[in-house]
Amino acid sequence: MVSELERLLANSYAPYDHVCFSAIVQMKDKTTFGGVTIKNRTFRDTIFAESLAIARAVTAGYKYKDFEAIYIMVGTKNINDLKYLNRDVITEFLEPDKHVYLYDLNRNERILKVGNLVNNIY
């Protein structure tokens, strides 16, 4: 999954701050959907990678109980840059006991449960 996150990361669009993200949601039936960060110069209309991946799954007909896990990579060497995640959309679609796998460019990994996501990212 990490190799696919790295591949997707190259498609991110963040020309002003260069902080990119990629995300993959895995469904219980093993289908996956990817997404990348897309930013504009005002940052107000940012499309979050995790939001895009989840939106693609929902567009394909998947519902709340269909999500198995989400994998997210930040395009920096600092896993703490993952503090910029859109936690609201993740908690809206993934059950509290599901896992969030977080990576940075050094392939450092942090694994959290969705239910603990809000309190564990700094």
Secondary structure, 3 states (H helix, E strand, C coil): CHHHHHHHHCCCECCCCCCCEEEEEEECCCCEEEEECECCCCCCCCECHHHHHHHHHHHCCCCHHHEEEEEEEECCCCHHHHHHCCHHHHHHHCCCCCEEEEECCCCCEEEEEHHHCCCCCC
